[in-house]
């Protein structure tokens, strides 16, 4: 009777072993040697040893599954970390390159020649409007000069970083996204990639057309058709992403559990987790605000293209578009910072401060300058010379703006000679 019970239980154990998922089934199989070791007639001790052996193997199999799951999570975390490094680099490059356009544009021979030829006979605003490009593409028109070579190359490089980094791999980390969400993340990196990649390419198809020529108007139209749609769609998608991320953050009783889970055992590690959650909330909130401002700047730029006849119409278009691209770069920087907090898991959590401190300081500097320039952009008529860097180029001509008794042509000639 005991032998029948033992054989029945062994049969059930074998059936469970055959139907269990790997790797438990490999560890849960009964060997003939083990069965033969049971004393004749079953034996209570022999049966207990058999059951103990199988339970131990089941636990070992479960431990292996848990370890494999943890390793997969850390592998995805590392891949997302590399993607965020590329996103951060792209954001910094876009921000710095756009910020540098006025600084380098005024040092080009083409600008100084135009400055000398057109100076005089007009008020300051009309003069600056006549010598300054009305779009970023126009500032890169001469491919052999500084802005065309340097800024154009940096825009192309940043677009490739965005494409390769895929906005920090949000489709695979912290969770594998469903098909609709993965498509949404696909468009998140395609929109800025297309705009940043094509901006330096627009002037290649055009020579530097004369003022008022049909080619100039067509170049501006092509620039608007190629770059502005991406620059409008990108902040919209980033606002949507930030909204749902913040909603997910507050969806659990322990705030941020779904985004920065607590896998720690000691109190020090738990403190780091709470710190990462707080930093994530701050970075994502800033990113949402920057995305909103970027969208506002895009709409404002579209409106500025309709009022170029004003004394500063073209200059306003360039300044607003520059703020648009700079704020988009800053948006990417703070998105990367927030996602760095999500990647701080496993071994990376212990030394995350090594990169989070310098990256946070970098983000703070970018945010400070972006806010300062944005406030100046609110009153372009008053601050346009300082925004464009013309205060240092034409200090004498600036005085002409406020004193009617000075000959503007002489002021411009002196400023030109001082900067050649």
C-alpha positions in Angstrom: 0.0 0.0 0.0 2.8 2.4 0.9 4.6 1.5 -2.3 1.5 2.4 -4.3 1.2 5.8 -2.6 4.9 6.5 -3.2 4.7 5.5 -6.8 1.6 7.7 -7.3 3.3 10.7 -5.7 6.4 10.2 -7.8 4.2 10.0 -10.9 2.6 13.3 -10.0 5.9 14.9 -9.3 7.2 13.7 -12.6 4.1 15.1 -14.4 4.6 18.4 -12.7 8.3 18.4 -13.7 7.4 17.7 -17.3 4.9 20.5 -17.6 6.8 23.1 -15.6 8.6 25.9 -17.5 12.3 25.9 -17.9 14.7 26.1 -16.1 12.6 24.5 -13.3 11.8 21.4 -15.4 15.5 20.7 -15.8 16.1 20.8 -12.0 12.8 19.0 -11.2 13.4 15.8 -13.1 13.7 12.5 -11.1 16.8 10.4 -11.7 16.7 6.6 -11.7 19.6 6.6 -9.3 17.6 8.8 -6.8 14.5 6.6 -7.0 16.6 3.5 -6.6 18.1 4.9 -3.4 14.7 4.6 -1.7 14.5 1.6 0.5 12.3 -1.3 -0.6 8.7 -0.8 0.5 9.1 3.0 0.3 10.4 3.9 3.7 9.3 7.1 5.3 12.8 8.6 5.5 13.6 7.8 1.9 10.4 9.5 0.7 11.0 12.6 2.8 14.5 12.9 1.4 13.1 12.7 -2.2 10.5 15.4 -1.5 13.1 17.6 0.2 15.5 17.1 -2.7 12.8 18.2 -5.2 11.6 21.2 -3.1 15.2 22.4 -2.9 15.6 22.2 -6.7 12.3 24.0 -7.2 13.5 26.9 -5.0 16.8 26.9 -6.8 15.0 27.2 -10.2 12.8 30.0 -8.9 16.0 31.8 -7.7 17.5 31.4 -11.2 14.4 32.9 -12.8 14.5 35.9 -10.4 18.2 36.4 -11.1 17.7 36.2 -14.8 14.9 38.7 -14.6 17.1 41.1 -12.5 20.0 40.7 -15.0 17.6 41.5 -17.9 16.5 44.6 -16.1 20.0 45.8 -15.5 20.9 45.1 -19.1 18.0 47.2 -20.3 19.0 49.9 -17.8 22.5 50.0 -19.2 21.2 50.3 -22.8 18.9 53.1 -21.8 21.7 54.8 -20.0 23.8 54.9 -23.2 20.8 56.2 -25.1 20.3 58.9 -22.5 24.0 59.9 -22.9 23.4 60.4 -26.6 20.2 62.4 -25.9 22.0 64.6 -23.4 24.9 65.2 -25.9 22.4 66.0 -28.6 20.6 68.5 -26.4 23.8 70.2 -25.3 25.1 70.4 -28.9 21.8 71.9 -30.2 21.6 74.4 -27.5 25.3 75.5 -27.7 25.3 75.6 -31.6 22.2 77.8 -31.7 23.5 80.0 -29.0 26.8 80.5 -30.9 25.2 81.6 -34.3 25.2 85.3 -33.6 28.7 85.1 -32.1 30.2 83.6 -35.2 28.0 85.2 -37.8 29.2 88.7 -37.1 32.8 87.6 -37.6 32.3 86.4 -41.2 33.7 88.4 -44.1 30.4 88.2 -45.9 28.6 89.9 -42.9 31.2 92.6 -42.5 31.1 93.4 -46.2 27.3 93.6 -46.2 27.6 95.7 -43.0 29.8 98.2 -44.8 27.8 98.3 -48.0 24.4 98.9 -46.5 25.3 101.1 -43.6 23.9 104.6 -43.6 20.8 106.3 -44.9 18.4 104.4 -42.7 17.4 104.1 -39.1 19.1 101.5 -36.9 16.3 98.9 -36.9 15.9 98.9 -40.7 19.7 98.7 -41.1 20.0 95.7 -38.8 17.0 94.0 -40.4 18.6 94.4 -43.9 21.9 92.7 -42.9 20.7 90.0 -40.6 19.3 86.6 -41.7 15.6 85.9 -41.1 16.0 82.2 -40.4 18.6 79.8 -39.1 19.0 78.2 -42.5 19.8 81.7 -44.0 22.6 82.1 -41.4 24.1 78.9 -42.7 23.7 79.8 -46.4 27.4 80.2 -47.1 28.7 76.7 -46.7 32.4 77.7 -46.8 32.1 80.2 -43.9 32.2 79.6 -40.1 28.5 79.2 -39.3 27.7 77.1 -42.3 30.6 74.7 -41.5 30.6 74.6 -37.7 26.9 75.0 -36.8 25.7 73.0 -39.7 27.9 70.1 -38.8 26.8 70.3 -35.1 23.1 70.2 -36.1 23.8 67.1 -38.3 25.7 65.4 -35.5 23.0 66.1 -32.9 20.3 64.7 -35.2 22.3 61.5 -35.6 22.7 61.3 -31.8 18.9 61.6 -31.4 18.3 58.9 -34.0 20.8 56.5 -32.6 19.8 57.1 -28.9 16.1 57.0 -29.7 15.3 59.5 -27.0 16.8 57.3 -24.3 15.2 54.0 -25.3 11.8 54.6 -23.6 10.3 51.8 -25.7 12.4 49.2 -23.8 13.0 50.8 -20.4 11.8 51.0 -17.7 9.2 48.6 -19.2 8.7 47.2 -22.7 6.1 49.4 -24.4 3.1 48.2 -26.3 2.9 48.7 -30.1 1.0 52.0 -30.0 3.3 53.4 -27.3 6.4 52.3 -29.3 5.0 54.0 -32.4 4.5 57.2 -30.3 8.1 57.0 -29.1 9.2 56.5 -32.7 7.7 59.8 -33.8 9.2 61.5 -30.7 12.7 61.1 -32.1 11.8 61.3 -35.8 10.3 64.8 -35.5 13.4 66.6 -34.2 15.7 64.4 -36.3 14.2 65.5 -39.5 14.2 69.2 -38.6 17.8 69.3 -37.3 19.1 67.1 -40.1 17.5 69.2 -42.9 18.2 72.7 -41.6 21.8 72.7 -42.7 20.8 71.1 -46.0 18.3 73.7 -47.2 21.0 76.3 -48.2 22.9 73.7 -50.2 20.3 73.9 -53.0 20.4 77.7 -53.1 23.1 80.3 -53.7 23.2 83.4 -51.6 20.3 85.2 -53.4 20.1 89.0 -53.6 17.8 90.8 -51.2 14.2 90.7 -52.5 15.0 88.0 -55.1 12.5 85.2 -55.7 15.2 82.7 -54.7 15.4 84.2 -51.2 11.6 84.0 -50.7 11.6 80.4 -52.0 14.5 79.4 -49.7 12.7 80.8 -46.6 9.5 78.9 -47.7 11.4 75.6 -48.0 13.0 76.2 -44.7 9.7 76.7 -43.0 8.1 73.7 -44.7 11.0 71.4 -43.7 11.9 72.5 -40.2 8.9 74.1 -38.6 6.6 71.0 -38.7 9.1 69.0 -36.8 9.8 71.8 -34.3 6.0 72.1 -33.7 5.3 68.4 -33.4 8.3 67.6 -31.2 7.2 69.9 -28.2 3.6 68.6 -28.5 4.9 65.0 -28.2 7.2 65.9 -25.3 4.3 67.6 -23.4 2.2 64.5 -23.9 5.0 62.3 -22.7 5.7 64.5 -19.6 2.0 64.5 -18.7 1.6 60.8 -18.7 5.0 60.3 -17.0 3.9 62.6 -14.1 0.5 60.9 -14.0 2.3 57.6 -13.6 4.6 59.0 -10.9 1.6 60.0 -8.7 -0.5 56.8 -9.5 1.0 54.8 -6.6 0.9 55.5 -2.9 4.7 55.4 -2.7 5.4 58.2 -5.3 7.5 57.2 -8.2 7.5 53.4 -7.5 6.7 52.6 -11.1 9.5 54.8 -12.5 12.2 54.4 -9.9 11.5 51.2 -8.0 13.0 50.5 -4.5 15.1 47.4 -4.9 17.4 48.3 -2.0 17.7 46.5 1.4 19.7 49.0 3.5 18.7 52.4 4.7 21.4 54.2 2.7 20.2 52.7 -0.6 16.6 53.6 0.3 17.7 57.2 0.8 19.3 57.3 -2.6 16.1 55.9 -4.2 14.0 58.7 -2.5 16.6 61.3 -3.8 16.4 59.9 -7.3 12.6 60.1 -7.2 12.6 63.7 -6.0 15.2 64.6 -8.7 13.1 62.9 -11.4 10.0 64.9 -10.4 11.9 68.1 -10.6 13.6 67.4 -13.9 10.3 66.2 -15.5 8.4 69.2 -14.3 11.1 71.5 -15.8 11.0 69.5 -19.0 7.2 70.0 -19.2 7.6 73.7 -18.7 10.3 73.9 -21.4 8.2 71.9 -23.8 5.3 74.3 -23.3 7.6 77.3 -24.0 9.0 75.6 -27.1 5.6 75.1 -28.5 4.7 78.8 -27.7 7.9 79.9 -29.5 7.1 77.7 -32.6 3.6 79.3 -32.9 5.2 82.8 -32.4 7.8 82.1 -35.1 5.1 81.0 -37.5 3.3 84.3 -36.9 6.6 86.3 -37.3 7.0 85.0 -40.8 3.8 86.9 -41.8 5.0 90.4 -40.6 8.5 90.7 -42.2 7.6 94.1 -43.5 8.0 95.6 -40.0 11.4 97.3 -39.2 12.5 94.2 -37.3 10.4 91.6 -39.0 13.2 89.4 -40.3 15.3 89.9 -37.2 12.4 88.9 -34.9 11.9 85.7 -36.9 15.6 84.7 -36.4 15.6 85.6 -32.7 12.3 83.7 -32.0 13.4 80.6 -34.0 16.8 80.6 -32.2 14.9 80.6 -28.8 12.7 77.8 -30.2 15.6 75.6 -31.1 17.6 76.4 -27.9 14.6 75.6 -25.6 14.1 72.3 -27.6 17.7 71.4 -26.8 17.2 72.3 -23.1 14.0 70.1 -23.2 16.1 67.2 -24.3 18.7 67.9 -21.6 16.2 67.7 -18.8 14.4 64.7 -20.3 17.8 62.9 -20.3 18.4 63.9 -16.7 15.0 62.6 -15.6 15.6 59.3 -17.4 19.1 59.0 -15.8 17.2 58.8 -12.5 15.2 55.9 -13.9 18.4 54.1 -15.0 20.0 54.3 -11.5 19.4 50.6 -10.6 21.5 47.7 -9.5 25.2 48.5 -9.6 24.7 51.9 -11.2 22.7 53.2 -8.3 25.7 53.2 -6.0 27.8 55.5 -8.2 25.1 57.5 -10.0 26.2 60.6 -8.1 29.5 60.6 -10.1 27.6 61.6 -13.3 24.4 63.1 -11.8 26.1 66.0 -10.0 28.0 67.4 -13.1 25.0 66.7 -15.4 22.7 68.5 -13.0 25.0 71.5 -12.8 25.2 71.6 -16.6 21.4 71.5 -16.7 21.2 74.3 -14.2 23.5 76.5 -16.3 21.6 75.8 -19.5 18.3 76.6 -17.7 19.6 79.8 -16.3 20.8 81.2 -19.7 17.7 79.9 -21.5 15.5 81.8 -19.1 17.6 84.9 -19.3 17.5 84.9 -23.1 13.8 84.1 -23.1 13.0 87.1 -20.9 15.0 89.3 -23.3 13.1 87.9 -26.2 9.8 89.2 -24.7 10.9 92.7 -25.8 12.9 92.3 -29.0 12.5 96.0 -30.0 14.5 96.9 -26.9 17.0 94.1 -26.6 17.6 93.0 -30.2 21.2 94.5 -30.4 22.2 92.7 -27.2 20.6 89.4 -28.3 22.4 89.5 -31.6 25.7 90.5 -30.1 25.8 93.7 -32.0 26.5 95.8 -28.8 30.2 94.8 -29.0 30.3 95.1 -32.8 28.9 98.6 -33.3 29.2 100.5 -30.0 29.4 103.8 -31.9 26.4 103.0 -34.1 24.4 102.1 -31.0 24.8 105.7 -29.9 23.5 106.8 -33.2 20.2 105.1 -32.3 19.7 107.6 -29.5 21.4 110.7 -30.9 19.9 112.2 -34.1 22.8 114.6 -34.7 25.3 111.9 -35.6 25.8 110.6 -39.2 24.9 106.9 -39.2 27.1 106.2 -42.2 30.2 107.4 -40.4 29.3 105.4 -37.3 28.9 102.2 -39.4 32.2 102.9 -41.2 34.1 103.3 -37.9 32.5 100.2 -36.5 33.4 98.2 -39.6 37.0 99.3 -39.6 37.3 98.5 -35.9 36.2 94.9 -36.5 38.1 94.0 -39.7 
